[in-house]
Amino acid sequence: MIEVKSIDKPDERRDFPMGHFEVCDLEGLSFGVATFEPGWRWSTSVKPIVGTDSCQFHHNGFIVEGRLRIRMDDGPEVEVGPGDVFVCSPGHDAWVVGEEQCVMYDFAGGAARYARAGTR
């Protein structure tokens, strides 16, 4: 089996305040490209859509451009930027740092449901 899709033609695009998320669904992989504008914060842009206190998705991420700050519900906090690969478990907030948009690739299974109303 081989399957190829182009992120230039995603299967779905989800828009939210100050950003959007494009998803390509392949056999065994949901791949997402998140674009967050300066001022984007999960707790103000996505929380109202999904209705949880913090992001409840696991992320396997790669930052293409810009910077993102991530704070776990239990306190640890980190900043990621271009070229950084990271793993982030459920239970976090995140926001763009600086005046440049942040583009993130997400290889985790949560891409299929991220920022979709009614998903927890």
Salt bridges, closest charged atoms under 4 A:
ASP11 OD2 - LYS5 NZ 2.73
GLU12 OE2 - ARG14 NE 3.12
GLU12 OE1 - ARG116 NH2 2.50
ASP15 OD1 - ARG13 NE 2.83
GLU22 OE2 - ARG13 NH1 3.68
ASP53 OD1 - LYS47 NZ 4.00
GLU77 OE2 - ARG69 NE 2.72
GLU77 OE1 - ARG71 NE 2.53
GLU79 OE2 - ARG67 NE 2.63
GLU79 OE1 - ARG69 NH1 3.52
ASP93 OD2 - ARG41 NE 2.91
ASP106 OD2 - HIS59 ND1 2.47
